[in-house]
């Protein structure tokens, strides 16, 4: 294979054929690497918007139910 750079048209064709959106995969510790950060800013939701005046909320994720609750000290706890 040659070390000659590809013309810009060839590079564009290769880029366009790749999927536009790639999902980031967490490592063993559950962290995303710097290369996998999303390009768009993350959507921010306040806890008040999620809880709608309640102290607890159930979240269903991939067939599992999680409980998000607010403690007396106004901290959030997520339990499986």
C-alpha positions as CSV (number, residue, x, y, z in Angstrom):
1,X,0.0,0.0,0.0
2,X,1.2,3.5,-0.8
3,X,1.8,6.2,1.8
4,X,0.4,8.8,-0.6
5,X,-2.5,10.7,0.9
6,X,-5.9,10.2,-0.6
7,X,-7.4,13.0,-2.7
8,X,-10.0,14.9,-0.7
9,X,-12.9,13.5,-2.9
10,X,-11.9,9.9,-1.9
11,X,-11.7,10.9,1.8
12,X,-15.2,12.4,1.6
13,X,-16.6,9.3,0.0
14,X,-15.2,7.1,2.7
15,X,-16.5,9.4,5.5
16,X,-20.0,9.6,3.9
17,X,-20.2,5.8,3.7
18,X,-19.6,5.4,7.4
19,X,-22.5,5.5,9.8
20,X,-23.3,9.1,10.9
21,X,-23.9,8.2,14.5
22,X,-21.8,5.8,16.5
23,X,-22.8,4.9,20.0
24,X,-20.2,5.2,22.8
25,X,-19.5,2.0,24.6
26,X,-18.5,2.3,28.3
27,X,-15.3,0.5,29.4
28,X,-15.3,-2.0,32.3
29,X,-15.6,0.8,34.9
30,X,-18.6,2.2,33.1
31,X,-16.7,5.3,31.9
32,X,-16.7,6.7,28.3
33,X,-13.3,7.4,26.8
34,X,-12.6,10.9,25.5
35,X,-12.8,9.6,21.9
36,X,-16.4,8.4,22.5
37,X,-17.9,11.7,23.8
38,X,-21.0,12.7,21.9
39,X,-20.7,15.7,19.5
40,X,-24.0,17.2,20.6
41,X,-24.4,18.7,24.1
42,X,-26.2,16.4,26.5
43,X,-29.8,17.3,27.3
44,X,-30.1,18.5,30.9
45,X,-33.2,17.7,33.0
46,X,-33.7,19.0,36.5
47,X,-34.6,16.6,39.3
48,X,-37.8,18.7,39.8
49,X,-38.8,18.0,36.2
50,X,-38.2,14.3,36.7
51,X,-39.9,14.0,40.1
52,X,-42.8,16.3,39.4
53,X,-43.2,17.2,43.1
54,X,-42.8,13.6,44.3
55,X,-40.0,12.2,46.5
56,X,-39.6,9.0,44.4
57,X,-39.7,7.9,40.8
58,X,-39.5,4.5,39.2
59,X,-37.4,4.2,36.0
60,X,-37.7,1.3,33.7
61,X,-34.5,0.5,31.8
62,X,-34.0,-2.6,29.6
63,X,-36.6,-4.6,31.5
64,X,-35.3,-3.6,35.0
65,X,-37.0,-1.2,37.4
66,X,-34.9,1.3,39.2
67,X,-36.0,3.7,42.0
68,X,-34.8,7.3,42.1
69,X,-35.5,9.0,45.4
70,X,-34.7,12.2,47.3
71,X,-33.3,11.8,50.8
72,X,-34.0,14.0,53.8
73,X,-30.7,15.8,53.0
74,X,-31.9,16.5,49.4
75,X,-29.5,13.9,47.9
76,X,-30.5,11.6,45.1
77,X,-30.3,7.8,45.4
78,X,-30.8,5.4,42.5
79,X,-31.5,1.8,43.6
80,X,-32.0,-1.3,41.5
